[in-house]
Amino acid sequence: MTSSGLRAAAALLLLCAATFAAAAELSDKLRDDSELSQSTAKSFRRLMPVRFYSQVEQNPIANATLTLRSCTIFVPTNEAFQRYKGSIHVLYHITTAAFSKEQLPKSVSSDMDGNPPLYITKNRNGDIYVNNARIIPSLSVEMTNREGKRQVMHIIDEVLQPLSVQKNAKDNINNPDAMQFLQMAEQLELNDFHLRTYRSQVTLAKKESVYQSPGAHTFLIPIDESFKLSARSGLVDAKVIDGHVIPNTVIFTAASQHDDPKTSAAFEDLLKVTVSFFKQKDGKMYVKSNTIVGDAKHREGVVLAEIVKANIPVQNGVVHLIHRPLMIIDTTVTDFLKFLNENGENGALRKFYEVIMDNGGEVLDDITNLSEVTILAPSNDAWNASLIENLLRNRKKMREILNMHIIRDRLNVDKIRQKNANMIAQVPTVNNNTFLYFNVKGEGTDAVITVEGGGVNATIIQADVAQTNGYVHIIDRVLGVPHTTVLGKLESDPMMSDTYKMGQFSHFNDQLNNTQRRFTYFVPRDKGWQKTELDYPSAHKKLFMPDFSYHSKSILERHLAIADHVFTMKDLVQYSEQAGNVVLPTFRDSLQLRVEEEAGHLHDENASHEWTGYVIIWNYKKINVYRPDVECTNGIIHVIDYPLLEEKDVVVSGGSYLTESSICIILANLIMITVAKILN
């Protein structure tokens, strides 16, 4: 051996001796549970994994780093190790600079071969993530080793997983960028997913530079399986490729903000596309593109894709593999439901599709026959309500409920806003005489859109999933299956707020939560009460004053029928045809009226079609039924255009009615006079 070789060997022996003989402070912390428990929190005893320390102990480079150098080490919890089934790459958890939580930059180089970066995300909630692992805030430790080097340990809730290479890979792949990732995909561990089609389109469009771009970006790459439709790959042009990249932002799924739109690389004057992430309650992650401004080749609307393999770190960001390309709108509503669910690719609407098929599939045929259609599709979680399970066997009822979710029109959010500009938007469904009522609260991205149908208020949780012949909106409840009492419906429905307020101060509402009774409530909509202000201005003003609560309560009692069953509009029409007038039992007396069917613009004065609606004849007045048969768990509500009210109901002139405060004043004066007489 040469003298230089001897010197190198001696140096190596000295380094090994120093590594294994010296007890580094941070190494001691990792090894000695009891000392760590005493120096920090008791929870460290549970959190510090023996498995991770054994990995450090067996790795000379990791041991040397802890002994001789400054470093930051990210240590997974015991629970994280129990969940993780892959190989542990201990050097991927170490960076050779010391960073407290506050000092962590946007990325740090790991000590693994090729020094692949670790990406740091600090979200709005104050949480800090390393790649997809969250730093547990109270369990960080800082110290100085015996060489005087500062060291920091952060406890994280996931094992850090680098890019995995197949054992038989012919190339040495250490720290590829996103383009190299695409080119070498066949040598990587990608759960048998292939990326050849999309890679070919990137090359054909000469967009390699987008994936080679230095920095920190998010790349969304569709798998080959998503190009089963033969023409789809030809639609992947340069703009679509740009729409799959979020520049200058790294988004790992655990750190992502739900439904927070990010500007894609396809964002310019004539084409604007955003991308956002969201998570289902079952844990599945989705990504969606929203083409806000489209052009001749790229239609406006949302495209939804499931993330099939997430959080693959590369040199210039993170890659997520998705089940279909974004931006491309090339399927009908029917094909969307069939393709996504029969191939098990879209868990978001799986139960909706199953209910359709379990009921014979005729609903799907009806959707196919519509040239323009909008579907309000309940999410999987929406079908878990106990009341729904009892209805699934009733095919006739389920057919009515499913039809309530279908609209013969292209109805996106912009169109809903236009309809909602001056009033709650009313839209007919394919069910005869059944309408849906949309309401928009808030502006811009903070807007919440609700839809009411069959007594159920649902919120649109994913809007404008675009298809060639219409839209799909995902909602959080099944329409037509009531889940609230009459009182709950009054309280939550914006169209009935005046009736609710009047019932509150008169304590009339107290009875409406009683599930042992069956109520039929004729509820004037807010616009109806506003009409009374024009007809009876003095009376209207007093009705909403607590001092006149007795009169308000009496008037509301007239609108409420109480029996052992509810009265639907069809029932009332039938009874009217048989007997002329219908007498309904109310709290104090009875309500006598007649109900007729009548064609006309009953629901929308500007409607282009006529709809058969219902009219109540009461005291020689004709009152339109605005929303019939709003079902509740303890009754039914009929929303009417005008209250059952006459001017004599509230007498406000000539002192013929005294308010409670007036009565109190008179009584006080009488008492004072009486006392004065006694004293005299």
Disulfide bonds with the S-S distance in Angstrom:
none
